[in-house]
Amino acid sequence: MNLNADRDYAATIEDLVADSDAIVIGVLKPRSVVDSMSSDDEFHHLAQDFLVEEVLVGSVKVSETIPVLRSIRAEDVCPIVEFDARPLQVGDRYLFFLRLEKDIYVSSGGPQGQYSLDDGVLDAMTDRMPVVEEFDGKTVDAARQMIRASERP
């Protein structure tokens, strides 16, 4: 499978929500499967299991385990991050904005669509992109309201 490596970063919350097939809260699980290699054989694209605990948008089901794309360097199995984004950690809870590409979910807007959760508060995985500051530090309830208000008919 070849996934589009170029990302279109969202300029607004409305764009991020519109570009997402699913917006979910859950836990990153330890199981992963090498899905493909980059064209230069430098990176493995992993389908990392993500256990869905809550669905804010989309047809994903609670308790469903979905594959979420992660990339690692082929030579040293080190997680790849973009723009100083923190790496995702197995066992941690996240709110993800996801786009379905073929049979795997990819983060909408790259790190724009990834927020770790600590005691119900969102923590952006990067601070270098538009939109993230609007969610960073917000409660899950506040994020839920922002997402609902941003959905296009």
Backbone as a chain_set.jsonl record, in Angstrom:
{"seq": "MNLNADRDYAATIEDLVADSDAIVIGVLKPRSVVDSMSSDDEFHHLAQDFLVEEVLVGSVKVSETIPVLRSIRAEDVCPIVEFDARPLQVGDRYLFFLRLEKDIYVSSGGPQGQYSLDDGVLDAMTDRMPVVEEFDGKTVDAARQMIRASERP", "coords": {"N": [[0.843, -1.173, 0.0], [0.606, 2.169, -0.86], [0.783, 5.139, 0.724], [-0.305, 8.506, 0.782], [2.176, 10.745, 1.333], [2.334, 13.449, 1.538], [0.907, 16.087, 3.327], [-2.049, 17.92, 3.857], [-2.347, 20.617, 5.711], [-4.656, 21.768, 8.097], [-6.299, 24.892, 8.094], [-8.217, 25.867, 9.746], [-10.416, 24.997, 12.517], [-12.794, 24.039, 11.487], [-11.97, 23.079, 8.978], [-10.248, 20.982, 9.787], [-12.035, 19.257, 11.097], [-13.801, 18.72, 8.962], [-12.08, 17.344, 7.256], [-11.812, 14.93, 8.479], [-12.652, 11.542, 8.837], [-13.237, 10.187, 11.077], [-13.419, 11.026, 14.508], [-11.991, 10.328, 17.428], [-11.611, 8.985, 20.77], [-9.261, 7.159, 22.599], [-7.049, 4.359, 23.325], [-3.669, 3.773, 22.571], [-2.487, 0.773, 21.47], [-0.172, -2.02, 22.043], [0.19, -3.766, 19.857], [1.314, -3.95, 16.542], [1.55, -3.884, 12.968], [3.688, -4.28, 10.228], [2.898, -2.387, 7.589], [3.657, -1.293, 5.138], [6.503, -0.238, 3.18], [8.444, 2.746, 2.832], [9.067, 4.42, -0.309], [11.796, 4.7, -0.599], [12.786, 2.794, 1.047], [13.472, 3.543, 3.618], [11.735, 3.865, 5.741], [9.387, 2.144, 7.784], [5.931, 1.722, 7.493], [3.673, 1.489, 9.932], [0.797, -0.272, 10.998], [-0.736, 0.555, 13.681], [-2.445, -0.701, 16.46], [-5.387, 0.764, 17.769], [-7.474, 1.23, 20.383], [-10.753, 2.067, 20.525], [-12.463, 4.185, 22.681], [-14.343, 6.175, 22.858], [-16.516, 7.752, 20.555], [-16.558, 10.639, 18.741], [-17.091, 11.678, 16.244], [-18.108, 10.05, 13.277], [-18.309, 6.628, 11.972], [-17.088, 4.654, 13.384], [-16.956, 2.172, 15.943], [-17.489, 2.063, 19.504], [-15.225, 0.314, 21.558], [-14.123, -0.933, 19.399], [-11.198, -1.979, 17.676], [-8.986, -0.185, 15.811], [-6.814, 0.257, 12.931], [-4.112, 2.467, 13.03], [-1.994, 4.667, 11.346], [1.491, 4.723, 11.845], [4.852, 5.799, 11.538], [8.146, 4.479, 11.352], [11.736, 4.556, 11.564], [13.454, 2.384, 9.455], [15.933, 1.261, 10.052], [16.497, 1.585, 12.819], [14.239, 1.33, 14.342], [12.965, 3.571, 15.416], [10.529, 5.902, 16.448], [8.988, 8.101, 14.088], [8.631, 11.566, 13.963], [6.941, 14.669, 13.301], [7.816, 18.064, 12.739], [8.79, 18.732, 15.392], [6.951, 17.359, 16.921], [5.745, 15.433, 19.638], [6.473, 11.94, 20.14], [4.051, 9.298, 19.729], [2.848, 7.288, 22.416], [2.687, 3.951, 23.412], [-0.054, 2.647, 25.189], [-0.935, 5.062, 26.166], [-3.599, 7.525, 26.343], [-5.489, 9.081, 23.76], [-6.911, 11.747, 21.788], [-7.892, 11.536, 18.576], [-8.023, 12.93, 15.324], [-9.038, 11.531, 12.451], [-8.441, 10.262, 9.156], [-9.655, 8.065, 6.748], [-7.721, 6.051, 4.764], [-7.731, 3.9, 2.262], [-7.532, 1.01, 3.913], [-6.669, 1.842, 6.373], [-6.308, 4.097, 9.098], [-5.3, 7.486, 9.054], [-3.691, 10.21, 10.559], [-5.46, 13.195, 10.467], [-4.198, 16.075, 9.048], [-1.682, 15.506, 10.055], [0.313, 15.986, 12.922], [-1.496, 17.892, 13.786], [-3.869, 16.643, 14.228], [-3.652, 15.115, 16.534], [-3.864, 14.541, 19.938], [-2.771, 14.168, 23.193], [-4.234, 12.809, 26.167], [-4.694, 13.868, 29.411], [-5.966, 13.396, 32.432], [-8.47, 14.147, 31.364], [-7.911, 16.434, 29.919], [-6.822, 18.024, 26.965], [-3.685, 17.738, 25.349], [-1.655, 19.129, 23.103], [0.258, 17.549, 20.535], [2.152, 18.924, 19.211], [3.299, 22.31, 18.914], [3.538, 23.912, 16.819], [1.814, 24.428, 14.703], [-1.075, 25.646, 12.898], [-4.34, 25.746, 14.401], [-3.89, 23.841, 16.492], [-3.46, 25.221, 18.908], [-5.971, 26.024, 19.588], [-7.264, 23.813, 20.616], [-5.493, 22.835, 22.521], [-4.985, 22.299, 25.949], [-7.661, 22.372, 26.518], [-10.658, 20.932, 27.929], [-12.038, 17.624, 27.45], [-14.803, 17.805, 27.196], [-15.113, 20.511, 26.382], [-13.734, 20.404, 23.939], [-15.365, 18.608, 22.575], [-17.683, 20.181, 22.27], [-16.636, 22.234, 20.651], [-16.015, 20.787, 18.356], [-18.555, 19.849, 17.558], [-19.76, 22.336, 16.991], [-18.294, 23.022, 14.799], [-18.882, 21.276, 12.761], [-19.801, 20.725, 9.415], [-22.798, 21.01, 7.524]], "CA": [[0.0, 0.0, 0.0], [1.318, 3.435, -0.862], [-0.027, 6.201, 1.301], [0.116, 9.843, 0.422], [3.027, 11.288, 2.392], [2.096, 14.883, 1.642], [-0.247, 16.378, 4.158], [-2.658, 19.23, 3.774], [-2.618, 21.043, 7.074], [-5.903, 22.517, 8.211], [-6.157, 26.286, 8.503], [-9.241, 26.155, 10.758], [-11.045, 23.837, 13.152], [-13.788, 23.536, 10.534], [-11.25, 22.281, 7.975], [-9.765, 19.758, 10.421], [-13.203, 18.392, 11.311], [-14.298, 18.297, 7.646], [-11.114, 16.411, 6.666], [-11.741, 13.73, 9.321], [-13.707, 10.536, 8.73], [-13.529, 9.775, 12.45], [-12.763, 11.727, 15.614], [-12.166, 9.313, 18.462], [-10.766, 8.935, 21.959], [-8.937, 5.774, 22.911], [-5.727, 3.993, 23.831], [-2.758, 3.162, 21.611], [-2.153, -0.575, 21.94], [1.182, -2.423, 21.648], [0.262, -4.553, 18.624], [1.432, -3.234, 15.273], [1.892, -4.72, 11.822], [4.324, -3.509, 9.164], [1.92, -2.289, 6.518], [4.372, -1.051, 3.888], [7.776, 0.475, 3.288], [8.517, 3.943, 2.002], [9.647, 4.126, -1.623], [13.254, 4.641, -0.477], [13.067, 1.74, 2.03], [13.995, 4.135, 4.853], [10.739, 3.868, 6.802], [8.268, 1.212, 7.847], [4.64, 2.293, 7.866], [3.048, 0.513, 10.817], [-0.612, -0.176, 11.376], [-0.732, 0.408, 15.137], [-3.799, -0.875, 16.989], [-5.925, 1.83, 18.613], [-8.741, 0.79, 20.963], [-11.663, 3.207, 20.607], [-13.258, 4.271, 23.908], [-15.438, 7.121, 22.622], [-16.591, 8.252, 19.178], [-17.129, 11.975, 18.657], [-17.565, 11.803, 14.866], [-17.8, 8.915, 12.416], [-19.045, 5.374, 12.128], [-16.305, 3.709, 14.186], [-17.72, 1.718, 17.117], [-16.82, 1.975, 20.8], [-14.589, -0.993, 21.799], [-13.504, -1.421, 18.168], [-9.771, -1.716, 17.515], [-8.766, 0.266, 14.437], [-5.402, 0.458, 12.607], [-3.715, 3.864, 12.862], [-0.66, 4.72, 10.761], [2.677, 5.31, 12.474], [6.043, 5.509, 10.74], [9.387, 4.345, 12.108], [12.93, 4.348, 10.731], [13.665, 0.956, 9.231], [17.195, 0.779, 10.611], [16.642, 1.592, 14.273], [12.909, 1.207, 14.939], [12.718, 4.801, 16.178], [9.341, 6.581, 15.917], [9.179, 9.314, 13.305], [7.731, 12.645, 14.355], [7.011, 15.815, 12.411], [7.79, 19.409, 13.301], [8.97, 18.701, 16.847], [5.82, 16.709, 17.601], [6.144, 14.344, 20.53], [6.057, 10.63, 19.618], [2.934, 8.621, 20.387], [3.305, 6.282, 23.368], [1.8, 2.81, 23.635], [-0.714, 2.659, 26.491], [-1.47, 6.39, 26.474], [-4.901, 7.88, 25.761], [-5.411, 10.161, 22.783], [-8.009, 12.152, 20.919], [-7.37, 11.561, 17.209], [-8.791, 13.285, 14.14], [-8.525, 10.52, 11.527], [-8.943, 10.136, 7.788], [-9.501, 6.687, 6.29], [-7.072, 5.87, 3.459], [-7.845, 2.468, 1.971], [-8.019, 0.277, 5.085], [-5.928, 2.285, 7.552], [-6.583, 5.482, 9.475], [-4.149, 8.379, 9.057], [-4.013, 11.427, 11.297], [-5.807, 14.366, 9.656], [-3.291, 17.178, 9.33], [-0.491, 15.074, 10.794], [0.202, 16.208, 14.362], [-2.658, 18.728, 14.1], [-4.982, 15.777, 14.591], [-3.254, 14.216, 17.617], [-3.822, 15.179, 21.261], [-2.751, 13.233, 24.314], [-5.22, 13.151, 27.194], [-4.228, 13.728, 30.782], [-7.065, 13.789, 33.325], [-9.553, 14.772, 30.612], [-7.457, 17.677, 29.294], [-6.062, 17.782, 25.744], [-2.323, 18.258, 25.281], [-1.252, 19.035, 21.696], [1.512, 16.836, 20.3], [3.055, 19.927, 18.651], [2.78, 23.671, 19.096], [4.033, 24.661, 15.667], [0.894, 24.39, 13.58], [-2.362, 26.28, 13.163], [-5.457, 24.986, 14.971], [-3.592, 23.099, 17.722], [-3.594, 26.061, 20.1], [-7.389, 26.159, 19.931], [-7.643, 22.629, 21.395], [-4.514, 22.578, 23.577], [-5.384, 22.73, 27.285], [-9.122, 22.303, 26.676], [-11.198, 19.666, 28.419], [-12.701, 16.817, 26.425], [-16.139, 18.385, 26.996], [-14.973, 21.728, 25.574], [-13.369, 19.971, 22.582], [-16.578, 18.016, 21.999], [-18.539, 21.304, 21.863], [-15.988, 22.908, 19.522], [-16.153, 19.911, 17.187], [-19.973, 19.919, 17.133], [-20.006, 23.657, 16.415], [-17.519, 23.137, 13.562], [-19.334, 20.328, 11.735], [-20.517, 21.317, 8.282], [-23.959, 20.18, 7.146]], "C": [[0.887, 1.234, 0.0], [0.38, 4.505, -0.349], [0.544, 7.541, 0.888], [0.912, 10.445, 1.573], [2.825, 12.785, 2.563], [0.833, 15.124, 2.446], [-0.761, 17.777, 3.84], [-3.026, 19.619, 5.19], [-3.841, 21.938, 7.092], [-5.621, 23.935, 8.694], [-7.116, 26.636, 9.633], [-9.733, 24.859, 11.39], [-12.042, 23.211, 12.188], [-13.135, 22.658, 9.474], [-10.784, 20.954, 8.561], [-10.907, 18.769, 10.626], [-13.708, 17.854, 9.972], [-13.375, 17.269, 6.99], [-11.045, 15.081, 7.405], [-12.94, 12.82, 9.085], [-14.134, 10.052, 10.108], [-12.768, 10.684, 13.409], [-13.055, 10.885, 16.839], [-11.211, 9.528, 19.631], [-10.508, 7.468, 22.248], [-7.507, 5.611, 23.365], [-4.915, 3.339, 22.718], [-2.254, 1.847, 22.186], [-0.775, -0.997, 21.417], [1.267, -3.152, 20.311], [0.355, -3.638, 17.408], [1.871, -4.217, 14.198], [2.568, -3.824, 10.797], [3.395, -3.551, 7.966], [2.598, -2.1, 5.168], [5.697, -0.376, 4.21], [7.673, 1.738, 2.449], [9.223, 3.59, 0.693], [11.169, 4.048, -1.575], [13.712, 3.593, 0.539], [13.655, 2.262, 3.338], [13.032, 3.961, 6.026], [9.75, 2.72, 6.657], [7.021, 2.029, 8.163], [3.932, 1.215, 8.666], [1.565, 0.785, 10.957], [-0.655, -0.493, 12.868], [-2.176, 0.287, 15.618], [-4.168, 0.271, 17.925], [-7.303, 1.377, 19.078], [-9.627, 2.001, 21.214], [-12.503, 3.118, 21.879], [-14.475, 5.18, 23.739], [-15.358, 7.623, 21.192], [-17.261, 9.617, 19.206], [-17.731, 12.225, 17.286], [-17.205, 10.514, 14.135], [-18.548, 7.656, 12.779], [-18.243, 4.297, 12.844], [-17.127, 3.372, 15.429], [-16.857, 1.757, 18.376], [-16.386, 0.526, 21.002], [-14.003, -1.611, 20.532], [-12.009, -1.088, 18.204], [-9.536, -1.384, 16.052], [-7.264, 0.431, 14.184], [-5.115, 1.935, 12.339], [-2.267, 3.883, 12.385], [0.343, 5.382, 11.693], [3.847, 4.956, 11.579], [7.252, 5.42, 11.652], [10.542, 4.173, 11.135], [13.195, 2.859, 10.637], [14.906, 0.44, 9.954], [17.219, 0.7, 12.131], [15.315, 1.542, 15.025], [12.614, 2.387, 15.87], [11.483, 5.489, 15.608], [9.703, 7.859, 15.162], [8.169, 10.348, 13.781], [7.933, 13.805, 13.393], [7.063, 17.095, 13.217], [7.864, 19.426, 14.83], [7.78, 18.126, 17.592], [6.363, 15.602, 18.49], [5.715, 13.01, 19.921], [4.878, 10.072, 20.403], [3.48, 7.509, 21.268], [2.253, 5.189, 23.537], [1.252, 2.886, 25.056], [-1.302, 4.001, 26.879], [-2.808, 6.603, 25.773], [-4.733, 9.098, 24.863], [-6.792, 10.508, 22.248], [-7.374, 12.289, 19.541], [-8.438, 12.056, 16.243], [-8.218, 12.396, 13.038], [-9.223, 10.554, 10.173], [-8.675, 8.694, 7.353], [-8.891, 6.683, 4.892], [-6.958, 4.379, 3.219], [-8.358, 1.77, 3.218], [-7.279, 0.65, 6.367], [-6.262, 3.752, 7.835], [-5.278, 6.259, 9.58], [-4.58, 9.652, 9.772], [-4.301, 12.578, 10.338], [-4.868, 15.506, 10.04], [-2.043, 16.784, 10.092], [-0.663, 15.334, 12.276], [-0.918, 17.167, 14.757], [-3.804, 17.887, 14.639], [-4.673, 14.816, 15.722], [-3.128, 14.994, 18.927], [-3.772, 14.101, 22.325], [-3.752, 13.732, 25.349], [-4.626, 12.876, 28.564], [-5.314, 14.282, 31.691], [-8.151, 14.577, 32.59], [-9.199, 16.083, 29.945], [-6.579, 17.335, 28.093], [-4.699, 18.457, 25.807], [-1.844, 18.036, 23.848], [0.104, 18.355, 21.572], [2.562, 17.749, 19.658], [2.462, 21.292, 18.947], [3.124, 24.543, 17.898], [3.066, 24.728, 14.496], [-0.396, 25.122, 13.926], [-3.36, 25.276, 13.732], [-5.107, 24.349, 16.319], [-3.786, 23.942, 18.972], [-5.055, 26.23, 20.518], [-7.891, 24.985, 20.761], [-6.745, 22.409, 22.611], [-4.987, 23.153, 24.916], [-6.882, 22.706, 27.54], [-9.522, 20.955, 27.263], [-11.815, 18.902, 27.247], [-14.088, 17.383, 26.152], [-16.078, 19.638, 26.128], [-14.623, 21.371, 24.129], [-14.576, 19.392, 21.862], [-17.497, 19.13, 21.478], [-17.952, 22.034, 20.656], [-16.147, 22.094, 18.24], [-17.58, 19.96, 16.66], [-20.27, 21.24, 16.435], [-19.323, 23.822, 15.056], [-17.987, 22.218, 12.45], [-20.129, 21.054, 10.667], [-21.671, 20.408, 7.904], [-23.735, 19.392, 5.871]], "O": [[1.825, 1.322, 0.791], [-0.685, 4.744, -0.918], [1.749, 7.676, 0.673], [0.38, 10.634, 2.667], [3.117, 13.331, 3.627], [-0.179, 14.448, 2.262], [0.018, 18.696, 3.588], [-3.914, 19.02, 5.797], [-4.031, 22.766, 6.202], [-4.804, 24.147, 9.591], [-6.875, 27.577, 10.39], [-9.499, 23.769, 10.869], [-12.124, 21.987, 12.086], [-13.677, 21.615, 9.108], [-10.906, 19.913, 7.914], [-10.757, 17.577, 10.358], [-14.011, 16.666, 9.856], [-13.846, 16.41, 6.244], [-10.295, 14.192, 7.001], [-14.089, 13.26, 9.126], [-15.251, 9.567, 10.288], [-11.624, 11.061, 13.154], [-14.207, 10.737, 17.246], [-10.161, 10.158, 19.501], [-11.41, 6.635, 22.157], [-6.837, 6.574, 23.739], [-5.408, 2.46, 22.011], [-1.663, 1.819, 23.266], [-0.266, -0.409, 20.463], [2.328, -3.154, 19.687], [-0.413, -2.687, 17.261], [2.483, -5.245, 14.485], [2.084, -2.727, 10.519], [3.136, -4.613, 7.4], [2.169, -2.675, 4.168], [5.969, 0.002, 5.349], [6.915, 1.797, 1.481], [9.901, 2.567, 0.608], [11.776, 3.395, -2.425], [14.899, 3.516, 0.855], [14.272, 1.502, 4.085], [13.463, 3.913, 7.179], [9.332, 2.373, 5.552], [7.058, 2.925, 9.006], [3.626, 0.146, 8.138], [1.135, 1.937, 11.025], [-0.615, -1.656, 13.269], [-3.031, 1.081, 15.228], [-3.369, 0.691, 18.762], [-8.198, 1.165, 18.261], [-9.289, 2.864, 22.024], [-13.168, 2.112, 22.128], [-15.503, 4.986, 24.388], [-14.272, 7.887, 20.675], [-18.405, 9.74, 19.644], [-18.754, 12.899, 17.165], [-16.129, 9.953, 14.346], [-19.31, 7.61, 13.745], [-18.674, 3.145, 12.906], [-17.904, 4.198, 15.907], [-15.651, 1.517, 18.323], [-17.124, -0.393, 20.646], [-13.442, -2.705, 20.586], [-11.612, -0.035, 18.705], [-9.84, -2.18, 15.164], [-6.514, 0.714, 15.118], [-5.787, 2.572, 11.527], [-1.413, 3.2, 12.95], [0.09, 6.448, 12.253], [3.831, 3.913, 10.925], [7.378, 6.185, 12.608], [10.352, 3.7, 10.014], [13.159, 2.155, 11.646], [14.922, -0.699, 10.419], [17.896, -0.166, 12.685], [15.296, 1.704, 16.245], [12.082, 2.212, 16.967], [11.389, 5.648, 14.391], [10.608, 8.595, 15.554], [6.994, 10.037, 13.976], [8.975, 13.909, 12.746], [6.424, 17.2, 14.264], [7.053, 20.089, 15.476], [7.618, 18.384, 18.785], [7.324, 14.92, 18.135], [4.687, 12.954, 19.246], [4.728, 10.343, 21.595], [4.462, 6.857, 20.912], [1.079, 5.472, 23.775], [1.989, 3.153, 26.006], [-2.087, 4.08, 27.823], [-3.115, 5.967, 24.764], [-3.958, 10.011, 25.15], [-7.709, 9.688, 22.251], [-6.434, 13.062, 19.357], [-9.601, 11.661, 16.325], [-7.032, 12.496, 12.724], [-10.417, 10.833, 10.066], [-7.582, 8.171, 7.572], [-9.463, 7.237, 3.954], [-6.19, 3.683, 3.883], [-9.532, 1.925, 3.554], [-7.259, -0.119, 7.328], [-6.471, 4.54, 6.914], [-4.285, 5.769, 10.118], [-5.708, 10.114, 9.604], [-3.471, 12.898, 9.487], [-4.756, 15.86, 11.214], [-1.405, 17.633, 10.714], [-1.682, 14.948, 12.849], [-1.263, 17.255, 15.936], [-4.62, 18.373, 15.423], [-5.353, 13.801, 15.867], [-2.387, 15.973, 19.015], [-4.629, 13.218, 22.361], [-4.075, 14.919, 25.402], [-4.121, 11.786, 28.833], [-5.555, 15.489, 31.719], [-8.687, 15.55, 33.12], [-10.084, 16.783, 29.453], [-5.705, 16.473, 28.178], [-4.573, 19.595, 26.258], [-1.648, 16.897, 23.425], [0.989, 18.56, 22.402], [3.734, 17.381, 19.575], [1.264, 21.416, 19.2], [3.012, 25.767, 17.959], [3.48, 25.062, 13.386], [-0.772, 25.214, 15.095], [-3.204, 24.07, 13.54], [-5.955, 24.321, 17.211], [-4.233, 23.426, 19.996], [-5.34, 26.544, 21.673], [-8.841, 25.135, 21.53], [-7.188, 21.858, 23.618], [-5.341, 24.328, 25.012], [-7.328, 22.988, 28.652], [-8.809, 19.963, 27.112], [-12.079, 19.473, 26.189], [-14.513, 17.439, 24.998], [-16.905, 19.81, 25.233], [-15.158, 21.972, 23.197], [-14.786, 19.656, 20.678], [-18.028, 19.029, 20.372], [-18.685, 22.41, 19.742], [-16.387, 22.651, 17.169], [-17.795, 20.098, 15.456], [-20.95, 21.266, 15.41], [-19.727, 24.664, 14.254], [-17.543, 22.356, 11.31], [-20.999, 21.875, 10.956], [-21.549, 19.184, 7.953], [-24.62, 18.656, 5.436]]}, "num_chains": 1, "name": "protein.A"}
